[in-house]
Amino acid sequence: MSATVTGTGTPSATNGADPSLGPPLGTRASLAPSRGAPGLGLAILVNANAKRGGRRVAAQIGRALPGATVRLTRSAQELDVWLRTVAAPRGILAAGGDGTAIALVNALARVTPKSAPLPIAGVLPLGTGNGWAHALGAPKLHRCLELLAQQPGPLPTHECGLIEVENTLTHFAGSGWDAMILEDYKEQLAQAAGPGRRLSKSVYGYLFATLLRTVPRVAVVGNPNVVVENLGDHVYAINAEGRPELVPDGKPGTVLYDGPAGSATAGTCTQFGYRFKAFPFAERMPGFVNVRVYARGVLAAVSAIPQLWQGAFPLRGMHDWLARSVRMTFSRPVPVQIGGDALGLRRVVEFHAAPRGVRMVDWRRLSP
């Protein structure tokens, strides 16, 4: 018994399609080839363009979860077409990092009626940072597959809020150092070769990129100023005890902050990647986004890396709010990232709590 694996592949000499990949794009693949199959009702997305993953990972997943549908996709259009063929699965999972998970959630939002809840989603960790997967307690890929094979019934889930940034749904986004660090880290990873590449893909590679690439750049240009403006009906500030307090007269247009910002971010997931607890208040109030501004300079940030990593609070120079919608206006164009992917330079960015969240597979409750 095997999983149904579909996707685009290398044409064969006999019929113009790779027979190992099953039906061509757009055809309906059965989610239930056999009663009692461990993968029954599971649909799994694998990014065919990923450097780690692709066909090899799809085959590994298929062997571990007989009865599942595993889909290799190369574009958003392919993903949308495939999702429209999936009927009432137990869960639709993305094998990849935060970028692949975000691509899945946005595709689900496109193909699901706005009046309906999004289907259950999940992440099988294959990326580098794996912020969302770690926040939900995901172990390594092989163990995730074992746990899914042992869970024939409904999957335990955790309701996750989402942020909308420039018509894209995500679980974290930001501007400033975080976006610069991600750019520098990815550039460093692309240049790494041999044994050094393994180190570059670890948390140490992330720290090396921060200290050796981003810090020197920031030290030259300094921090921009940012005006953070509330756009929602209510907004809460996090006080020194770590509790939310309603901002008096915090109506739309209220300026929450006006000053220097090394990093100005928003998140609904507590972790940023590599278990960096970047948004410690992200799940404090459902329907709200943890907005953060770090005002101190880059050298102060370097000395505070352990505290920043652990989400320590209070922390000098850190400002936190729980908001439904904010606008950030910078004194100069700054790099912006959405879920770890570069968006480009912006002077104005808006972050909005999305009206729909998503139920994600909660690996903490799935583990025996």
N, C-alpha and C positions, 0 to 999 in steps of 0.2 A: 504494500500500500504506500502511495507517495502523495505528496502535495501536488496541486495544480500550479504549475509555474508558467506564467505568460510574460511576453515582452518581445521587444525587437532584438533580433540576433543576426548572426552571420548567415547569409543565404546558403542553402545546401545545393548540391548539384542536381538533386532530383526534382524538388518542387518549389524552389525559390524561397523557402522558409526553413528556419532551424526547427526540426521536429522536437527537439528537447524542450522548446519553450511553449509548446501547446498552442492554443488558439491565437490567431493574430489579434492586434489591437482592436478593441471595440466589440469583440465577441463576449458573450456571457460565459464565465467560467464557474463551474459548480463549486459552492462552498461546502458541500456535504456529499463527497463521493461515497462515503461508507459510514453507516451508523457505528458510533463508538470510536471513530478516529480521533486522536488527541487534538488535531488542529481543526476539528469541525467548527465552522462558524467564525473562523479567524481569517482576516484578510491582511496581508503584510506587504507594505511598499518597500522596495529596495531601489536606491538611486543608482541607475545604470552608469552614471557619469562619475561616481565616487571613485577616488583613488584606492580607498580601502572598501571593499564590498563588491558590488556588482554581481556578476554571474556566480562567482565562487560562494559568496555569502548567501545568495538566493538558494543555491543547491544545499548548503548546510542547513538552512532554515527548513527547506522542504523535507530533508531526511529526518529532522528532529520533530516535525509537526505534520505527520501524514493527515491529509484531509484539509489542510489550509490552502488558501489561494495566495501565492506569492507573485508579486508583480514587479517587473523591472520597468522603470519609466525614465525617460530622458528629458521630458518637458512638462510644463504645467498643463498643456493641452492634453497630452497623453494621460496624465493623472486624472484630469476631470472626466475624460471619456471612460476611463476604467472605473472610477468611483460610481458612475451612474449605472454600472452593471452589477454592483454589489448590493445585495438585498439583505437587510436586517442581520448583519453579522454580530457576533458576540463582541467583536472589537476590531478596529482597523489600526494597525501598528505601523510605525515608520522605523525602519532599520537605518540608523544614521545618527547624526548629531543634532544640535538645536536647529540648524538650517533646514534639515530634512523634515523634522517634526513641524516646524513652522509652515513649510510648504504643504504638508498634509492638512494641517488645520485650516489654512486659507482655502485649500481646494474643497474641503468639507463645507466651509461656509458658502462657497460659490454654488455648490450643487444641492445644498439643503435649503428648503424653504425657510424664509426668515422667521416665520411663525413657529417653526419646529425646533426642538433642541438638536444640537449637533450629536452625531453618533459617538459612541465610546471610542476614544483614541488611546494611543500609547506609544512609548518610545523603547526600541531595542538599541542599547548604546553601541554606536560604532564610531562616533566622532572623536574629537580631541578633548574639548572641554566637558561636553555632556551635562550642562547645567540642569536642564529640565529632568533628565533621567536620574541624576544623582539626588535632586530634590525629592523625587518620588521613590527613592530607595532602590533603584535598579542595580542589580549585580552585573557581572560580566555577561556577555552575550550568551555563552553556552549555558550558564546557569539560568538566565531568563527563559531560554527555550525549554529547559528541564521543568521549570516551575509551570510554564504554560501547558506542557504536556500532562502535568499532574492535576490540572484544573479543568475538568470537562464542563463545568457549569458556568454560571455568570461570573465575570471577573470583578474583583473589588476595585472601586474607583475613588478618585479624589476630585472634587470640583475645583477647577483651576480658572481663575479670572484671566482675561486677556486685555491687551492694550491695542488700540488702533492708532497707527502712525502712518500718515500719508496713504490711507486706504489699505494698509497691510496690518494683519493681526499678528501679535507677537506676545511673548511673556516677559521680555525686557528690551529696552532700547535706551540709547543715551548719546551724549555728545561730549567732546573733550577728550580727556586722557583715555577713557575706556575705549573709544573708537580708534584713537591713535595706537594704543597698545595692540588692539586686535589686528590693525593693518600691519604693524611692525612684526607681530608674531607670525602672521601668515607669510609675509615676505621672507622672514628668517627661515620658516619651515620649507618654503619653496626652494631656497638656496642650499639647504642642508643635504648632505649626501653621506653614504657610508654609515659607520657606527654612530656618528654624530646626529643622524636623523632621528634615531630612536630617542635620544636625549632631548632633541628639539621638540618632540611631540609630547613631552611630559610637562608637569608643572614647572620643572626647572627651566625648560625652554621658554615658558611663558614669563618667568621671572627674569631670565637673561634678556629677553626682548624688551621688557620694561626698563631694566637698569641700563642696558648698553645702547638701546636705540631710542626709546621714547623719552626717557629722562633728559638726555642731552638736547633733544629737539625742544622740549618744553622749557628747559632752562634758558634757552636763547630768546624765545618769543614771549614767555610769561603767560599768565592766565588772562583770558578775556573777561569782561564783565557780562553778567546776565541779569535780565529782569524776568522773574517768574511771576506770571499773572494767573490768578484763579479764573477759570471759565465756568465752573460748576456752581450749583446752588449752595453746596456746603463743602467745607474743607476743614480738616483737622491738622493741628500741629502736634508733633511728638514732643512732650515735655521732658525735663531732665530725668524723670523717673521712668521714661519709656512708655508713657501712657498718652493716648490721643486726647487732645483738648480741642473743642470746637473753637475755631477762629471767630472772634466777635465780628459781626457785620461782614462776614467773609463772602460777600455776594460776588457775582461775576464782575470782573474788572479789578478786584482787589489785588494789590501787589503784595506777594508773599515774601519776595526777596529781591534785592537790588544790590549787587556787589560782585566781587571776583568769584570765578568758578573754574576750578581745575577740571571738575567732572560734574555734569548735570544729567541725571539719569532718572528712569522710571521703570518699575518692575512689578509684576504680580507673582513672580516666582522668587523664592528666597535666595536661590543660588544663581551665580553668574557663569560658572564653569570652574572645573578643577576644585570644586567644593568651596569656592569663594562665596561667602555669605554676604553678597552685595546688597541685599534688600531684606534686612531682618524683620521689617514690619509689613512685608508684602501681603501676608494672609491675616493680618490683624482684623480687618473689616472687609467682609465680602462686598464686592461692587466698587471698591476703592483701589487706587493705585498708589504704591509707595514711591513718592517723588523725593529725590535726594540731591543735595548740592554740597560739594566739598569745596570749601573756600580757601584752604591754605595752599601754599606753594608746593612745588614738586619735591623739594628736599625734605620738607616736613612730612609729605606723604610717604616718602621712602622710609623714613624712620618709624612711621606708623604702620608699615605693611602688616605685621602680625595682627594688630588690632583691627585694621581694615578687613583683613582676610576672614577673621572670626566674627565679623559683624558686631564688634564691641560698641556699646553705647552706654553713656554719652561719650562722644569723641570730639575733641576740640576741632572746630571748623566744620563739623558735619551738621547739616540742617535737614530735617525730615518732615514730610507732610503725608497725609492720606487724602487724596483728592480724586474727584471723578474726571476732571478735565483741567489741563493747564496749558499755557502758552509760554515758551521760553524764547526771549529775544536777546541775541548776543551782540556784542559790540563789534564783532568781525565774523566772517564766515568760519565755521568750525566743522570738523568731521563728525558725521552722525552714523551710528550703526543701529541696525534692527536685528535683534536676535543673533548678533555676532557677524552679520554681513554688512559690509560698507554700503551706505546710501549715497555718500557724497558730501559736499560742503553745503551748509545751510546757515543762514542768519536767524531764521525763525523756524521753530519746530513746535508742533502741538501734539500732546499726548492725551488720548481719551480712553476712559474705561469702556470696553466694548459691551454692548447690551447683552451679548450671549457669552457665557463661558464654555468650557469644554470639560467633559468627564474623562479624566486620564487614568489609565491603569495604575493602581497604587501598589507598587511592588512591596512596600512595607507590610501590607496586609496579605499579600500573596505568599510571602516567604513562610515556610513552616516553622 
